[in-house]
């Protein structure tokens, strides 16, 4: 009786809902398959308009940048965005090659109180 009830629930899904969910004969109670086309982590489901991520993928763009670019041992030293001008900021290390002796303290910059700075 349980199989009959589960089968009737599967048949209760309309063809429009199946088309919207991109399923043909799947049960709504079955777990996702690792290679399911609905799985966003599936290698058959590209997450980027430039192609699948990973070096040398079939849809990788040509050039030094993008999801298909090779990983270099020098990549941690390249600029990673406006908030990190010089690679990863390690605890207690310099912020950039231009300020090797002036790392920020753990509390950050101090605000002036009156006309003097207190810490």
N, C-alpha and C positions, 0 to 999 in steps of 0.2 A: 504494500500500500504506500510505503514511503517513496518507492521509485515512481509509482504512478503519480503521486502528488508532485514530485520534483519535475517529472516530465511535463505535467500540465502547466507548471510555472514557466518552464522554458518556452512552451508553445504560446504562453500568454504575452510574450514579448512581441511587439508588432514588428513587421519588416522595416518600418521606418526607424524604429529605435535600434534595430540591429545594424542598419546602414549607418546611423549616426555614431554608434559605438564601434563600427568597423569589425563586427563579428558575424560569422556565418552560422556555425553550429556549436558555439560555445555555450556552456551553462553559466548563468550569472553567479553560481556558487563555486565554480572551479577557480583555482588560483591561477595567476598569470604565469605563462610560460616564459623562461628566460629569453626565448627567441620569438616571442609574440610580437606582431607588428604594432600592438598597442603599448608595448613596454618602452618607455622613453630611454631606457638604458640599453636597448637592443642594438646590436651592430647594424641591423637592417633599417633602423629608424634614425636618419641623420638629424641631429639637433641643431645644426648650424646651416644657414643658407649657403655657406661656402663649401660644404661637404662634411663627411664624417670626421670627427676629431681623431687625432693620432697621426704620427709621422708616416707619410707615404700612403695615405688612404687613396681610394680610387677617385674621390672628388676633391682632393687636396689642391689648393691654389698653387700656381707657380710663383715663386718668389721667396724672399727670406722671412716674410711674416705670414701669419695665419695658422690655422690648425695643422697644416701639413709641414710646418717648418721643423727642421731638425733641432734636437736639443743639444746645446753646446755646454761644455764645462764653464764657459765664460758668461752664460746667461744670468747667473745671480748678480753680476756686476752691471748689467744694463739698467737704464732707468725703467722703473716699473709703474710709473704714474706720477701725477702732480704731487701726491702726498708722500712719496718716497723718492727723493731725487737721486739717491745713490744706493741702490740695492737694498738688501735687508738690513734693518737697524738692529744690531745685537745689543743686549743689555750691557750698559757701561761702555760701549764702544763709541767711536766717533760718528757723528751724524752724516758727514760728507767728507770728501778729501779736502775741502776748503776749510773745514773746522776740525782738525785732528785733535786739538787739545781742549775743545769746549763742548763736551757732551752735556745735554740737559740733565738736570737732576730728576729724581723719580717723581717729585711733586710738580714739575713743570715750571714755567716762568712765574715769578712772584709779582704781586700787584703792589703799587705804591700805596703807602698809608701816610697821608699828609704829604710831607716833602721828603721823607726818607723811605728807604726800602727795608723791609724786615723779612726775616726768613723763619 
